[in-house]
Amino acid sequence: MVKVIYFGRLSDVSGTSEEMLDLPQGLETTSDLRHWLDIRFEANGALLEPTVRVAINSEIVLDTSSLDDANEIAFMPPVGGG
């Protein structure tokens, strides 16, 4: 199982701030996971936005990164300020 954390507005999209998931077969990269979650939550591309960063085990990674050693995956939208 993998702990998936959703920060900011992504917790509204997902309906939770974190969850434990058994990832389906065939999900190999963070890009695959983004697409699967976007469909799962009917997020209309919110998880696919290039400004949403992904961290695996507390390290920000690229969309081509492998999910093999992931214990924790975090999705972080940009933070606005003013």
N, C-alpha and C positions, 0 to 999 in steps of 0.2 A: 504494500500500500504506500501511497505517496500523499503527503500533506500538501494541499494546494491552498494558497492564501491570496485573497483578492483585496487590494487596497483601494481607497477612495471610492469613486463612482462605480468601480467594477464590483464592489460588494453589493451595490444596488442592482446591478445587471444580473449578478449571479444569485442574489437573494441570501447570501451568506458572506461572512468575512473569511471563513476557512472551512475546509472539508477534507476528509480522508477518502481517497479514491483508489480503486483498482483500475489502472489504465488499460484500455482495450488493446488487444493484439494489433499490431500494425502501426501504432504510434511510435515513431522513432525519434522525431526531432521536436523542438519547441514549436516550430511552425505547424507540424501535424497536430500538436496539442492545442494550439491557438484555434485552428480551424474546427477541431472536434468540439471544443468548449463553446465556441461561438454558435455552432449549430445546436448544441445541447441546450444552451440558455436562450436560443432565439434572440441573440444579442445584436443582430443587424450590423455586424462588422465592428462592434465596440472592442472586442478582443484582438481584432486584426489591425487596428490602427498602428502605424509605425512608431507613434509616440509612446505607446504602451511598452514598457520595458519588462523583461522577464529575468528573474534570478533563479538559479538552481543552487541549492545549498548555500545561500547567501552571497552568491557571486553572479553579477549581471553577465548574461550570455547572449549570443547571437541566435537568430532563428534556426540556424543550421546545427545548433548544439544538440548532442545526444541526450536522451532521457534515461540512459542505462543506469547511471549511478545516482539518480535523483531520489533524495529522501524528502526534500521540501522544494516546492516550486511556487514562486511569488509573482503575481502580475501587478505592475505598478504603473498607473496612468501618470501623466505629467501633473505637477503641482503648480497651481496658479497663485499668484500673489498680487499685492497691490499697495 
